[in-house]
Amino acid sequence: MSKGKSVFRCTECGADQPKWGGRCDSCGAWNSLVEEPVGKKAGRLEGWKETAAVPVQLSNLPTAGRDRWRTGLAEFDFVLGGGIVPGSVTLVGGEPGIGKSTLLMQCAARLESQGISTLYVSGEESPDQLRLRADRLEEDAGSIRVLGETRLESILHHATQLKSSVVLLDSVQTTYTEELEGAPGNVGQVRECAARLMRFAKESGPAVLLVGHVTKGGGIAGHRRHRPVLRRRDDARPPHPARRQEPLRLGR
């Protein structure tokens, strides 16, 4: 059986090399090259395809701001500029164990109490574990729909079938797509999953909240290249906990 195509990617700068070496040719880092499979299973389509989106004149759009969904958690809503915007993508970052999952479950419970349908997807905890977490909250979280899944195609299918208004994904590092080879959490998987979730939010309308683990150094867990990959995808990234030297609103 022929071996699939792979490259050696630097975990410091993200540069690709065809062969392994002790030192990265681009940034000079030592012992930073990791082998990763590349290439989609299906070939890429050539040419330009027509999409459902069409150009619109700004003057033809309503001047009133789009309604936001308030969670009732004052600091969280403040960080988001007044609430969750339909069709937006938000990355919630923080060190492991700091309370990201609990915070998002509280948000989901508050939204459900207002009649806003949610889907809480966890790739790290089973539905039974999520139920135990919900029981510790002071919120009525019984109406939240939960899904223990890491395959992106399945997540998007269920979100579409349920017509969820808000999708909460915990976490993006555990999610993978079948269109790419490679383990969840590598650069290609994170980039593709984040891009497809963004397209799903913009085209279908639900708001998407992504959990991203942050290391002690302040970066998104995994390859350093994850940070620019994810920062390009989010519409608002509330700091959790507070990050130094960044002009962001802080939630206390």
Secondary structure per residue as TSV (DSSP state, phi and psi in degrees):
chain	resnum	aa	ss	phi	psi
A	1	M	-	360.0	130.9
A	2	S	-	-74.0	144.9
A	3	K	-	-79.2	137.7
A	4	G	-	-65.2	156.3
A	5	K	-	-68.4	139.9
A	6	S	E	-146.7	161.6
A	7	V	E	-131.2	165.8
A	8	F	E	-107.5	114.7
A	9	R	E	-107.5	136.2
A	10	C	E	-77.9	127.7
A	11	T	T	-77.0	-9.7
A	12	E	T	-91.5	-47.4
A	13	C	T	-116.5	-11.8
A	14	G	-	85.4	3.4
A	15	A	-	-70.2	147.6
A	16	D	E	-103.0	142.6
A	17	Q	E	-134.3	144.4
A	18	P	S	-72.1	-25.1
A	19	K	S	-130.4	155.5
A	20	W	-	-74.0	146.2
A	21	G	-	-148.9	158.9
A	22	G	S	-72.2	-19.0
A	23	R	B	-134.8	136.7
A	24	C	-	-71.8	130.2
A	25	D	T	-69.7	-24.2
A	26	S	T	-85.2	-51.4
A	27	C	T	-108.7	-10.9
A	28	G	-	83.6	6.0
A	29	A	-	-70.5	143.2
A	30	W	B	-94.4	143.7
A	31	N	S	52.3	40.5
A	32	S	-	-112.9	2.3
A	33	L	E	-89.9	128.5
A	34	V	E	-125.6	133.8
A	35	E	E	-75.7	132.9
A	36	E	E	-137.7	135.7
A	37	P	E	-67.2	148.3
A	38	V	-	-132.8	163.8
A	39	G	S	95.7	137.4
A	40	K	B	-78.6	154.7
A	41	K	S	-67.9	-35.2
A	42	A	S	-103.5	147.7
A	43	G	-	-68.1	154.0
A	44	R	-	-75.4	145.3
A	45	L	-	-78.4	141.1
A	46	E	-	-101.0	154.2
A	47	G	S	86.1	176.6
A	48	W	-	-101.6	136.0
A	49	K	-	-108.7	142.8
A	50	E	-	-72.8	139.7
A	51	T	-	-115.8	170.8
A	52	A	S	-72.6	-24.1
A	53	A	-	-75.7	138.5
A	54	V	-	-127.6	152.5
A	55	P	-	-65.6	141.8
A	56	V	-	-132.4	146.1
A	57	Q	-	-78.7	138.3
A	58	L	G	-60.1	-34.1
A	59	S	G	-67.1	-19.4
A	60	N	G	-88.4	-5.5
A	61	L	S	-90.2	148.2
A	62	P	-	-64.0	142.0
A	63	T	S	-78.0	-23.6
A	64	A	S	-67.6	141.7
A	65	G	-	-67.6	151.7
A	66	R	-	-71.2	139.3
A	67	D	-	-61.9	140.3
A	68	R	-	-105.6	150.9
A	69	W	B	-94.4	113.2
A	70	R	-	-86.1	135.8
A	71	T	-	-87.8	-17.0
A	72	G	S	88.1	-7.7
A	73	L	-	-91.0	101.6
A	74	A	H	-54.1	-47.6
A	75	E	H	-68.2	-38.3
A	76	F	H	-65.8	-44.1
A	77	D	H	-63.6	-37.1
A	78	F	H	-64.2	-42.8
A	79	V	H	-61.9	-34.8
A	80	L	T	-85.4	6.2
A	81	G	T	83.1	18.5
A	82	G	S	120.4	-0.5
A	83	G	S	139.3	179.2
A	84	I	B	-82.4	130.0
A	85	V	-	-91.2	126.9
A	86	P	T	-56.8	135.5
A	87	G	T	83.5	3.6
A	88	S	-	-91.4	161.7
A	89	V	E	-124.8	125.0
A	90	T	E	-126.8	132.3
A	91	L	E	-99.8	120.4
A	92	V	E	-101.8	109.0
A	93	G	E	-107.1	151.4
A	94	G	E	175.5	160.2
A	95	E	-	-65.6	150.6
A	96	P	T	-57.2	134.8
A	97	G	T	85.2	3.1
A	98	I	S	-82.5	-15.0
A	99	G	S	118.0	20.1
A	100	K	H	-64.1	-46.1
A	101	S	H	-65.1	-41.5
A	102	T	H	-64.4	-41.5
A	103	L	H	-61.1	-45.7
A	104	L	H	-68.9	-33.3
A	105	M	H	-67.6	-37.9
A	106	Q	H	-61.0	-42.7
A	107	C	H	-61.5	-44.7
A	108	A	H	-61.4	-41.9
A	109	A	H	-63.9	-42.2
A	110	R	H	-64.9	-39.8
A	111	L	H	-67.4	-41.7
A	112	E	H	-62.0	-36.0
A	113	S	H	-65.5	-18.9
A	114	Q	T	-96.5	3.0
A	115	G	T	86.0	13.5
A	116	I	-	-95.2	116.2
A	117	S	-	-72.2	138.7
A	118	T	E	-129.9	157.0
A	119	L	E	-132.7	115.6
A	120	Y	E	-100.0	113.5
A	121	V	E	-107.6	127.1
A	122	S	E	-125.6	126.8
A	123	G	S	-98.5	-0.2
A	124	E	S	-114.3	-21.2
A	125	E	S	-129.5	148.7
A	126	S	-	-81.4	163.3
A	127	P	H	-55.3	-35.2
A	128	D	H	-64.1	-40.8
A	129	Q	H	-65.9	-37.4
A	130	L	H	-65.5	-35.5
A	131	R	H	-63.8	-40.3
A	132	L	H	-63.7	-38.4
A	133	R	H	-65.4	-42.8
A	134	A	H	-63.4	-35.6
A	135	D	H	-65.4	-23.6
A	136	R	T	-83.4	-10.9
A	137	L	S	-83.2	158.4
A	138	E	S	-89.9	7.5
A	139	E	S	-99.7	157.7
A	140	D	-	-87.6	94.0
A	141	A	-	-98.5	10.2
A	142	G	T	-64.9	-22.8
A	143	S	T	-89.5	-3.6
A	144	I	-	-70.9	133.2
A	145	R	E	-88.1	126.9
A	146	V	E	-117.4	152.1
A	147	L	E	-143.2	124.7
A	148	G	E	-94.7	96.9
A	149	E	-	-154.5	146.5
A	150	T	-	-120.4	-12.5
A	151	R	B	-82.5	122.2
A	152	L	H	-61.5	-41.6
A	153	E	H	-59.3	-40.1
A	154	S	H	-68.6	-39.4
A	155	I	H	-62.1	-46.8
A	156	L	H	-66.1	-35.6
A	157	H	H	-62.0	-49.2
A	158	H	H	-68.3	-37.7
A	159	A	H	-63.5	-36.8
A	160	T	H	-71.3	-45.2
A	161	Q	H	-62.8	-39.6
A	162	L	H	-81.6	-10.4
A	163	K	T	54.1	47.4
A	164	S	-	-69.2	136.7
A	165	S	S	-83.6	-29.7
A	166	V	E	-134.3	128.0
A	167	V	E	-113.3	124.3
A	168	L	E	-112.3	117.8
A	169	L	E	-112.7	120.4
A	170	D	E	-127.8	99.0
A	171	S	-	-130.3	172.0
A	172	V	G	-70.1	-23.1
A	173	Q	G	-72.1	-19.0
A	174	T	G	-97.8	-2.2
A	175	T	-	-93.1	143.9
A	176	Y	B	-141.5	158.6
A	177	T	-	-116.6	143.9
A	178	E	T	-71.3	-14.7
A	179	E	T	-73.6	-14.9
A	180	L	B	-121.5	144.4
A	181	E	-	-82.7	161.7
A	182	G	S	110.4	157.0
A	183	A	-	-77.4	155.4
A	184	P	T	-58.7	141.0
A	185	G	T	98.8	-13.3
A	186	N	S	-79.0	170.9
A	187	V	H	-57.8	-46.4
A	188	G	H	-63.2	-43.8
A	189	Q	H	-65.0	-44.8
A	190	V	H	-63.0	-43.9
A	191	R	H	-62.5	-48.1
A	192	E	H	-68.3	-42.9
A	193	C	H	-64.1	-43.3
A	194	A	H	-63.6	-40.6
A	195	A	H	-66.8	-42.1
A	196	R	H	-70.0	-35.1
A	197	L	H	-67.1	-36.1
A	198	M	H	-66.0	-43.6
A	199	R	H	-63.2	-39.7
A	200	F	H	-61.0	-43.4
A	201	A	H	-65.4	-43.0
A	202	K	H	-71.8	-37.3
A	203	E	H	-85.3	-36.2
A	204	S	H	-99.2	-21.1
A	205	G	-	104.0	-20.4
A	206	P	-	-72.7	154.5
A	207	A	E	-84.1	142.3
A	208	V	E	-121.4	127.3
A	209	L	E	-114.2	120.2
A	210	L	E	-105.6	134.5
A	211	V	E	-92.0	130.9
A	212	G	E	-130.1	121.5
A	213	H	E	-71.3	141.9
A	214	V	B	-115.6	136.4
A	215	T	-	-81.6	173.3
A	216	K	T	-62.8	-25.3
A	217	G	T	-77.2	-7.5
A	218	G	S	96.7	4.5
A	219	G	S	-104.3	162.5
A	220	I	B	-64.9	135.6
A	221	A	S	-59.2	143.6
A	222	G	S	106.8	-152.1
A	223	H	-	-62.2	146.5
A	224	R	T	-63.3	-23.8
A	225	R	T	-69.7	-14.0
A	226	H	H	-61.2	-34.0
A	227	R	H	-62.3	-52.4
A	228	P	H	-65.9	-32.4
A	229	V	H	-59.2	-46.9
A	230	L	H	-78.1	-35.4
A	231	R	H	-67.3	-24.8
A	232	R	T	-73.5	-22.0
A	233	R	T	-88.6	-27.5
A	234	D	-	-86.4	149.7
A	235	D	S	-89.3	-29.7
A	236	A	B	-153.1	130.7
A	237	R	-	-120.7	93.7
A	238	P	-	-66.4	133.1
A	239	P	B	-75.0	129.7
A	240	H	S	-152.9	91.5
A	241	P	S	-83.6	-171.5
A	242	A	-	-61.1	135.2
A	243	R	-	-103.8	142.9
A	244	R	T	-79.8	151.5
A	245	Q	T	59.2	34.9
A	246	E	-	-135.1	130.7
A	247	P	-	-79.2	69.9
A	248	L	-	-120.2	154.3
A	249	R	-	-72.1	141.2
A	250	L	-	-111.4	135.1
A	251	G	-	-100.5	128.8
A	252	R	-	-108.0	360.0
